[in-house]
Amino acid sequence: MLSEERARRCLTEEWDRPAARLTRLDGGMGSRTWIVDDAGRRWVLKAVAPHLGDQLAGGLAVASRLDRPGIPSGKPEPTTDGSLTATADGYTLGLLAWVPGDPLTGGDEHERRLIGATLARVHQALSGLVVQAARRFHCRCGRGCAPRSRPRWRTWNAAGRERGRPGCCTLIPPPRRSGSTR
Protein backbone atom coordinates (compact mmCIF):
# COMPACT_ATOMS: atom_id res chain seq x y z
CA MET A 1 0.00 0.00 0.00
CA LEU A 2 1.06 3.59 -0.52
CA SER A 3 3.38 5.02 2.14
CA GLU A 4 2.60 8.17 4.08
CA GLU A 5 5.75 9.78 2.70
CA ARG A 6 4.61 9.13 -0.87
CA ALA A 7 1.08 10.36 -0.08
CA ARG A 8 2.55 13.57 1.35
CA ARG A 9 4.64 14.07 -1.78
CA CYS A 10 1.55 13.54 -3.95
CA LEU A 11 -0.36 16.17 -1.93
CA THR A 12 2.46 18.62 -2.63
CA GLU A 13 2.84 17.79 -6.31
CA GLU A 14 -0.80 17.30 -7.31
CA TRP A 15 -2.79 19.51 -4.91
CA ASP A 16 -0.13 22.11 -4.04
CA ARG A 17 -0.43 21.39 -0.31
CA PRO A 18 3.23 21.25 0.86
CA ALA A 19 2.40 22.38 4.43
CA ALA A 20 -0.45 19.89 4.93
CA ARG A 21 -0.46 17.77 8.08
CA LEU A 22 -1.46 14.13 7.57
CA THR A 23 -3.00 11.92 10.25
CA ARG A 24 -3.62 8.26 9.46
CA LEU A 25 -7.31 7.37 9.49
CA ASP A 26 -7.67 3.62 9.84
CA GLY A 27 -10.76 1.62 9.08
CA GLY A 28 -11.13 2.19 5.34
CA MET A 29 -12.37 -0.67 3.19
CA GLY A 30 -9.96 -1.43 0.36
CA SER A 31 -8.10 1.82 0.85
CA ARG A 32 -5.65 3.73 2.97
CA THR A 33 -6.89 7.10 4.22
CA TRP A 34 -5.49 10.13 6.00
CA ILE A 35 -7.02 13.25 7.49
CA VAL A 36 -5.40 16.26 5.85
CA ASP A 37 -5.29 19.61 7.66
CA ASP A 38 -3.98 22.70 5.89
CA ALA A 39 -4.70 26.44 5.94
CA GLY A 40 -7.70 26.07 8.26
CA ARG A 41 -9.38 23.43 6.09
CA ARG A 42 -9.76 19.68 6.43
CA TRP A 43 -9.99 16.88 3.88
CA VAL A 44 -9.69 13.12 3.64
CA LEU A 45 -7.01 11.75 1.31
CA LYS A 46 -7.95 8.34 0.01
CA ALA A 47 -5.58 5.99 -1.82
CA VAL A 48 -6.81 2.82 -3.52
CA ALA A 49 -5.05 -0.06 -5.22
CA PRO A 50 -4.61 0.20 -8.99
CA HIS A 51 -7.53 -2.12 -9.81
CA LEU A 52 -9.92 0.14 -7.82
CA GLY A 53 -8.87 3.45 -9.40
CA ASP A 54 -11.80 3.67 -11.82
CA GLN A 55 -14.27 3.01 -9.00
CA LEU A 56 -12.73 5.78 -6.90
CA ALA A 57 -12.90 8.19 -9.84
CA GLY A 58 -16.55 7.25 -10.41
CA GLY A 59 -17.38 7.74 -6.75
CA LEU A 60 -15.71 11.15 -6.76
CA ALA A 61 -17.75 12.17 -9.82
CA VAL A 62 -20.93 11.17 -7.94
CA ALA A 63 -19.83 13.09 -4.81
CA SER A 64 -19.16 16.15 -6.95
CA ARG A 65 -22.64 15.96 -8.45
CA LEU A 66 -24.21 15.60 -4.99
CA ASP A 67 -22.45 18.71 -3.74
CA ARG A 68 -24.28 20.94 -6.25
CA PRO A 69 -27.67 20.78 -4.47
CA GLY A 70 -25.94 20.94 -1.08
CA ILE A 71 -25.93 17.26 -0.12
CA PRO A 72 -22.90 16.70 2.14
CA SER A 73 -20.92 13.98 0.41
CA GLY A 74 -17.23 14.77 0.64
CA LYS A 75 -16.86 16.94 -2.45
CA PRO A 76 -13.61 16.10 -4.24
CA GLU A 77 -10.92 18.75 -4.37
CA PRO A 78 -9.54 18.92 -7.91
CA THR A 79 -5.81 18.64 -8.48
CA THR A 80 -3.97 21.70 -9.78
CA ASP A 81 -4.67 20.50 -13.34
CA GLY A 82 -8.40 20.02 -12.64
CA SER A 83 -8.52 16.23 -12.32
CA LEU A 84 -10.48 14.55 -9.52
CA THR A 85 -7.75 11.94 -9.00
CA ALA A 86 -3.99 11.65 -9.02
CA THR A 87 -1.71 8.64 -9.35
CA ALA A 88 1.29 7.79 -7.19
CA ASP A 89 3.26 4.57 -7.50
CA GLY A 90 0.29 3.02 -9.34
CA TYR A 91 -2.23 3.90 -6.62
CA THR A 92 -5.12 6.26 -7.34
CA LEU A 93 -5.72 9.08 -4.87
CA GLY A 94 -8.59 11.46 -4.27
CA LEU A 95 -8.86 14.39 -1.87
CA LEU A 96 -12.35 14.79 -0.42
CA ALA A 97 -13.76 17.58 1.71
CA TRP A 98 -14.22 16.63 5.36
CA VAL A 99 -17.89 16.32 6.29
CA PRO A 100 -18.23 17.28 9.96
CA GLY A 101 -20.79 15.70 12.23
CA ASP A 102 -21.68 12.46 13.92
CA PRO A 103 -22.52 9.21 12.11
CA LEU A 104 -26.20 8.44 11.75
CA THR A 105 -27.28 5.10 13.16
CA GLY A 106 -30.99 5.09 12.33
CA GLY A 107 -31.61 4.38 15.99
CA ASP A 108 -34.56 6.73 16.36
CA GLU A 109 -37.46 7.97 14.23
CA HIS A 110 -35.85 11.37 13.59
CA GLU A 111 -32.66 9.80 12.21
CA ARG A 112 -34.60 7.32 10.07
CA ARG A 113 -36.61 10.15 8.56
CA LEU A 114 -33.43 12.13 7.91
CA ILE A 115 -31.78 9.11 6.26
CA GLY A 116 -34.84 8.49 4.08
CA ALA A 117 -35.18 12.14 3.09
CA THR A 118 -31.47 12.38 2.28
CA LEU A 119 -31.56 9.24 0.14
CA ALA A 120 -34.54 10.66 -1.74
CA ARG A 121 -32.56 13.88 -2.40
CA VAL A 122 -29.60 11.79 -3.56
CA HIS A 123 -31.75 9.94 -6.08
CA GLN A 124 -33.18 13.21 -7.38
CA ALA A 125 -29.72 14.77 -7.69
CA LEU A 126 -28.31 11.75 -9.52
CA SER A 127 -31.27 11.28 -11.84
CA GLY A 128 -29.97 10.79 -15.36
CA LEU A 129 -26.32 10.71 -14.33
CA VAL A 130 -24.39 7.80 -15.81
CA VAL A 131 -20.95 7.14 -14.36
CA GLN A 132 -19.63 3.95 -15.90
CA ALA A 133 -17.00 3.32 -13.24
CA ALA A 134 -19.21 4.04 -10.22
CA ARG A 135 -19.91 1.03 -8.06
CA ARG A 136 -23.59 0.20 -7.81
CA PHE A 137 -25.59 -1.38 -5.05
CA HIS A 138 -28.28 -3.85 -5.97
CA CYS A 139 -31.79 -3.66 -4.64
CA ARG A 140 -35.28 -4.83 -5.37
CA CYS A 141 -36.65 -1.40 -6.24
CA GLY A 142 -34.34 -1.18 -9.26
CA ARG A 143 -32.80 2.11 -8.25
CA GLY A 144 -29.66 0.54 -6.82
CA CYS A 145 -29.87 1.75 -3.26
CA ALA A 146 -29.89 -1.27 -0.93
CA PRO A 147 -28.09 -4.59 -0.76
CA ARG A 148 -30.39 -7.52 -1.51
CA SER A 149 -28.90 -9.56 1.26
CA ARG A 150 -30.51 -7.48 3.99
CA PRO A 151 -33.99 -8.74 4.89
CA ARG A 152 -34.80 -5.42 6.60
CA TRP A 153 -34.53 -3.60 3.27
CA ARG A 154 -37.04 -5.98 1.70
CA THR A 155 -39.43 -5.24 4.58
CA TRP A 156 -38.94 -1.49 4.18
CA ASN A 157 -39.46 -1.79 0.42
CA ALA A 158 -42.73 -3.61 0.92
CA ALA A 159 -43.85 -1.04 3.50
CA GLY A 160 -42.95 1.76 1.10
CA ARG A 161 -44.94 0.22 -1.74
CA GLU A 162 -47.95 -0.07 0.58
CA ARG A 163 -47.61 3.66 1.36
CA GLY A 164 -47.32 4.55 -2.33
CA ARG A 165 -43.60 5.31 -2.08
CA PRO A 166 -41.80 2.80 -4.28
CA GLY A 167 -38.10 2.41 -3.89
CA CYS A 168 -36.15 1.96 -0.71
CA CYS A 169 -34.57 5.36 -1.28
CA THR A 170 -37.77 7.11 -0.23
CA LEU A 171 -38.75 4.84 2.61
CA ILE A 172 -39.14 5.60 6.23
CA PRO A 173 -38.55 2.29 8.00
CA PRO A 174 -41.50 1.00 9.98
CA PRO A 175 -41.15 1.26 13.76
CA ARG A 176 -39.36 -1.62 15.40
CA ARG A 177 -41.46 -4.07 17.31
CA SER A 178 -40.38 -4.62 20.87
CA GLY A 179 -38.05 -7.54 21.34
CA SER A 180 -36.75 -7.47 17.76
CA THR A 181 -33.58 -5.70 16.67
CA ARG A 182 -33.29 -7.06 13.12
N, C-alpha and C positions, 0 to 999 in steps of 0.2 A: 504494500500500500504506500501511498505517497507520504513522504516525510514532512514534518512540520517545517523544516528548513526550506524544502523545495516549495511548499505551499506559500511560505512567506515571500520567497523570491517571485513566485507567480503573481501574488498580490501587488508587488512593486512593479513588475514588468507589464502586467495586463490591466490592472486597475489603478495604477499610479498611487498606491497606498504604502509608501516606504516606511512611514512611522506607525503603521497599524500594530496593535497588540493582539496576538492570537492566544486563545485559551481553548484547549481541547474540550470538545463536547462529545462525550461518549454516548452510545446508545443508538446510533444510526443503523439503519438496515441496509446493508450492501454499500455502505459509504463510510468515509471518514469525514468528520465535521469539526469545525472550530468556530467559536464566537470571535468576531473581529470588531474591535473598538478602535475608532480613529476620528479625530476632529469632532468629538461630541456626538457621533453617530455609531450605530451598532448594526452589524450584519451577521449572517451565518455563511461561512464558506464551506461548500460541500464538494467533495472529490469522490468520483465514482470510477470503478474499473473500466477499462476500455470498452468492453462489450455492453456497458450500460450508458455510454455517453449519449446516444441518440434519445434514450428515454429521459435522461436528465434535461436535455435540450427541449424536448417536447413538454416536459413538466414546467420548465421555466417559461415557455411560450404561453401555457395555460395560466400560470400565475400572473404574468404580465397582463393578459386579457382581463383577469378577475380584478386587477387593481383599478382599472378604468372606472367601474361603477362604485368603487370604494369598498370592495370586499377584501378584508385583510387576508393576504395569502402569501406574504413573503415575496414582494415584487423583486424581480431580478435587477441587479445593478449592471448595466452594460459595461463592457470593457472599454478602454480608451478608443478602440476602433469601432465600437458600436455593437459588437457581438454579445450574445447572452452567455456564452461559454468561452472558456480558454482551455488549452491543453498543456499539460506538464508531464513529462516522462510517460506519455501515453494515457494518462488519466485525464478525465474531463472534469473541469471545475466550474462551479457557478457561485455567484455571490448574491445572496438573497437578503432583503431587508428583514431586520428583526421585527417580529410581531409581539409586542408586549402583552402581558396578561397571564391568566391562569388557564390551564387546560380544562375543557368542558368534559364532564363525565356522563351527562345525561341522567344524573341521579335524582333530579327533581323536575317537576312539571315545567318550571320556567326555563331550565336549561334544555329540556326536550323541545320546547316550542322554539327556542332560539336556534337550536341545531336544525330543526325542520325548516324554519324560515330562511336560514342561511343557505341550506342546500337548494331550496327553491330559487333563491337569487342566483346561486351558482349556475343552475341549469339555464336560467334566463340569459345570463351573461355569456354563456358558452354556446348558446343556440346558434347553429350553423357553422361553428368553428370546427375545422378538420385539422388535426395535428397528427400526422401519420405516426410519428415516433412516440406519442403520448401513450402511457400505459393505461389500459382500460380495466375497470372493474366489471364484473358480470352480474346481472341481476334479472329478476323475473319481469320487471316493468319494461325492460328494453332500453332504458336510458343509461344503463351502465353505472349505477350508483351504489350497489350493495352486493357483497359477496353472496353467492348462492348457498354457501355452506352454513350460513347462519339461520337457524330456524326462526329466530325472533324477527328477522327482516321479512320472511314470508308472512308471518302473522301481521306485521305492520302493513305490508302491502295489501293483504286481504282487508284489513280494517280501513285502509285508505280508499280502496275501491268501493266499499260499502258506504263511505261518506262522500263519494263522488270526487275523490282526489286521487286519480290513478298515479302510480309512480311513487316509489319509496322516497324520492327526493322531496315530496311535498307532504309527507306524513308526519303527524304528531303521534308518537307511539301511544297505544292505549295504556291506561294506568296499570301498574303491577298489582296482581292479586297477592294478598298476604300469604306468606309462606313460600312464595316462588321468586327466585332471583334470576331465572333464565327463561 
